Amino acid sequence: MARVQVRPAGKGLEAAARQARYEVFRVLRTDALLLAQHRDDQAETVLLQMLRGASVRGLAAMPEARLLRPGTWLLRPFLALARHGLEAYALRHGLVWVEDESNQDPTLARNHVRHALLPGLEAAMPGLSTALARSASHFAEWVGLLDDLAELDADNPPGQARLALSRVRALSEPRARNLLRSIVERAGGQVSRAGLLEAARQLRDATDTAGLRLDFGDRSVVCFRQQVLVVPRAVFAPVPPLDRVWRGEPRMDLGAAGTLEFTHGAGEVRLPSHARLRHRQPGDRMRRDARQARRSLKDLLREAGIPPWQRAWLPVLEINGQVAWVAGLGAAFEFRGEDGWAIAWSPAW
């Protein structure tokens, strides 16, 4: 049994409790996690979502199966069964279960639907719970079709968190919103109708999208070189100072700046037994080719297509006052050599 601390923080108690439960679920080491939600729970969810003005995705309620994380499925095998049948079976076989005391709290919206609203509707319209649960399956099918439409509209390999701006502008507004919702959700962002409306409006109408940024939870939608990108919101946070010395260790944890992995003999960077590690500074210059003079890192990073919001985070290796290596650019010409070091940077975000 796991105990959690529920912190509403503006989300509402029920939403915060759900988030806390899923945080526990995601760290469980198992192939599948079975939940006991049943048909009455599904009907309550559909009705509650209707009363909240939810989208089709919300009205699809709880899926029978969903991938919780790679290798672990969350399953609800009882969604087609009524509570009274499950309860009768448990009593007949002497099964013992735990009742959540919060299920009787009348201040929670779900409990009001469960104990007051739904029984009255069921008395007037027998079979309503079954009909609502059936509607959830119809809504889930429509959600799947919307997801398929988004993949067709994206015209990208599946899973990419980027779109051509021209694709967004070529679509009708509802299809553009559906497409934006898809890439934001796939990237782990939290979408809202108001946010999608504003994002679609700005992307379709703005004459200059260079500084455009719209936040969706811990993800942001931005534009760069006529591409719409979903990036971690953390890249826009202030960059903490970095001043470290590398002394030959194979891995360095840079905190908010991520990690560096060093592999000897597999790369082209010749490094002494120690080198200074820092972020880019004004006036930094680098020579990438024997035929070229030193050029500013600012120009080289821009030409390499590295977005502005990433440039401040890039680790730089300095040797005797010279830039020897930059994440995203590689080694300076003077520090290249066979049988050198391969350096891989993994951002924390």
N, C-alpha and C positions, 0 to 999 in steps of 0.2 A: 504494500500500500504506500502511495506517495502523498505527501501533504504539500500544498502549495500556498503561496501568499497571493491573494487576489487584490490587484491594485487597479481600480477603475480608470483613474487618470483621464477622465473626460469621455471614456468609451461607454460607460454604463456597466453595471455590475454583471449582467449576464454575458455581455461580450468579453469582459475582462476574464471572467471565469472560464469561458470557452478557450480563450487564448492560453490561459494557464494550463488547462488540461492538455492542449495540443503540444505545448512545450514539453510536458512529461512524455507524451506519446512518442515524440520525435527522437528521444534518446533511448527508448526501449530497444533492446537487441533481440529482435524476433522477425520471422518471415511475414507474419500476419498478426494483426490485432483485431479481435472480434468485439463489436459493441452490441449492446442488447436493445437498441432502439427498435420500436415496432411500428405497426401501421398507424396506431393512434398518435404516436409521436410525430410521424410524418404528416398526418392531417393537421395537427397543431401547428407544425412549422409552416405549412402552406398557408393556413389561415392567418397566422401571425405576420407572415411576409406580405400577404395581401393588404392587411391593415396598415402596414408600414409603407405601402406604395413601392414595393420592391420591383426590381427588373425581372425579366424572364429567368435570368440566372438565379436570382433569389427564390423565385417561385418553384424552381426545380428541386428545392429543398435538399434532402440528404441523399447522396448517391449510395447505391448498394456496395460499390467498391471504388476505392480511389487509392492512388499511389501516395503513401505518406512521405516516403523518401526512397531513393533507389534501393531496391531489395526488400522493402517492407510495405505491405498492403494493409489498408484499413478496411475492414469488411463489416457489413451490417446484414447478417443472414436472416433476421426476423422482420424485415420491413414489410413483408406481405402478410404477416400474422397479427391478429388483434391482441390487445393486452389481456382481455379476459380469458382467452384461450391459453396464452402462455402462463398466466397466473394459476389457472385451473390445473394445468399440467404440473407446475411446480408444487402446488399443494398436494396433489395426488401422489407425487413421488417423494414427498418429504424434503424437498429442496429448501435451502436457506439462502436468503439474499439480504442485501443491505439497502435500507430505504434512506435516500438523501433527505435530510430534514428540511432542506431549502425547497423541496417540492411542495411544501404546505405554506410557503410564505406568500400571502395574498398581495404583497406589494410588487411582486415580479410579474411582468406582463404575460409571460408564458403560463404561469399558474392561473391567472385570471381567465385566459383562454381555455385552459384545461378543465378547471373546476366550475366555471360559470357560463362562459359563452358557448363552447362546443357542445356540452350536454344539452343545453336548451335548443340549439339548432338541430342536434341529432334527434331530439324528441319530436320536433316539428317536421323534420325531413329525414326519416330513417335511411340509413345507408350513406349519410353525408360523409362520414369519415373515410369510407371506402372510396367514394367519388373524389374526395380531395387528394387522397394518396394516388389515385389513378391519374389525376391531373398533373401531379408532380412528375410522373413518368413521361407525360406528353411534353411538359416544359423542358425536361432533361433532353429529350430528343431534339427540340428546337435549339437548345443551347449547343448541342453537338453540330447542328447544321450551321449555326452562326460561327462556330470555331472553324468549320471546313471552309466557309466563305472567307473568313479572315486569312486563312492560309493561301487561298487562291488570289485574294486581293494583294497580299504582301509581295508576291512574285519574288520571294527570297527562299533560300534553303530553310527548312523548318527549324525553329528555335533561335534564329538570329534576332537580336534586340535592336534592329535598325531597319529603316525603310527609306526609300527614295522619296524626297519631299514631293516630287512630281506625282507619285502614286497617290499620296494623300489628297492632293489638289484635284486629281482626275476623278475621284469618287464622289458620289452623293454624300451629303453630310452624315446620314445615319450609317452608311457603310464606312466612312472615314472614322467615325467614332468606334465602330465595332472593331476595325483594324487596330486603332490605337489601344483600345481596351485589351486586345489580344496580346500585343507585344509588351505592354506594361505588366500585365498579369504573369506572363511567361518569365519576365525578368524579376518577379517577386514584388512588384509594386502593389499598392492598395488603391483601387480605382473608385471613383464616385461619379455619379452622373454630372454633377456640376463641374467637376474637374475635367471630364471628357468633353463637355460642351465648350468650355473655355479653351482647351487645348486644340480642338478641331477648328474653332473660330480663328485663333491666332495663327495656326499653321496654314490655314487656307487664305487668310486675308492680309497677313503681314507682308509688307514690301521688303523689309529687312529682318531676317530671322537670326542674324548672327548672335545677338544677345538673348535670344528667347530661352526661357527656362521655366518649366512648370513641375512642381513637386507632387509626387504620388507616394506618400509614406516615405520609405527610405530609398526611393528611386526618383530620378528626375528625367523629364523629357527635354532634350535640347536639340539644337540644329548645328550641323557643322558640314560645310561644303556640300550643301544641298541634300544632306542626309538627316533624317530624324533618328535620333539615338536615345536609348534608355540607358542611363548610367547611374552608378551608385551616388546617392546624395552626398555621401561622405567626401567625395572628391572636391566639393566646394567649401569644405571646412578649412579653417586656418591651418597652414602647414607647420607642424612643430619643427623646431630647429634640429638639425642633424649634423653632428660632428663626431665621427668615430674613427678608429684606426683599425684597419684590417691587418691581422698578423698571421695569415695563412689558414685560418679556420675554414672548414668546408661550408659552414652555414652561419649567417648572421641574421638575427632578429632585429629589425629596425623599428619595432613598435608600430605606430600608425602608418609608417611608410612601407610596411610589408616585410618581406624576407629576401635575402640574396643567397643563392646557392653557387658555390665555386667547385668546379671539377677540373682537376689538373690533367693536362695532356689531351684534352678533348676540345680545345678552342684555339683562339688566335691572340689572346691578350697576354703579353709578357708583363709579369708583375714581380716586383722585388718582394722581400719578406714582409714588407709593410707598405700600406698606402692609406691615404686619408680618404674618408668617405663623407660626403656632404651632399647638399642640394645645389642646384644651379645658382650662380651668383651673377650680378651685373658685370659685364665685361668678359665673361667666359668666352674663350675662343678654342677652336679645335681644327686640326688638319685631318681630313678624312681620305685624301688622295695625294699621291706623290706629285701630281700635276697641278695641285691647287694650293693656294696660300691658306693660312689660318682664317677661319670664318667664325662669326659669332654663333653661339649655340642657339640663340633666338631664331636666326635665319635657318639654320640647319634643321631645327625641330619643326619649324613651319613647313619647310619643303618636304620633310619626311611624313607630313600628314598627321602629326601628333597633335591632338586637340589642345587648345589653350589651358583647359582646366586640369590636364594631366601634367603639363610641363613643369610646374612647381614641385611636383612630388617625385620626379625622376631622380634616382640616386646617381651621383657623379663620383668617380674615383679620380683622385688627384695624386700625382707623383712629382715631387720636387717642384711644386707650384704649377705644373702643367696638367691639363685635363687629359687623362689616359683612357677613360671609358665612360660612356653615358648610356643608361638604360634607354632602349629604343633606337639608339644610333650605333652602338658597338664601340670598337676600339679606335683610338686615334692612330694615324698612320705610323707615327714614331714608336708606338708601343705594340705593333703587331709582330707576330713571329710564330713559327711552327711550334707545335707541341706546347702551346701556351694554356691559358686558363679559359674555360667556358664559364660565363657568368649569366645566371638566370634570375630575373627579378620577378617576384610575385607580389603584387600590391595587396595590402590588407583589405581593400574594399573590392 
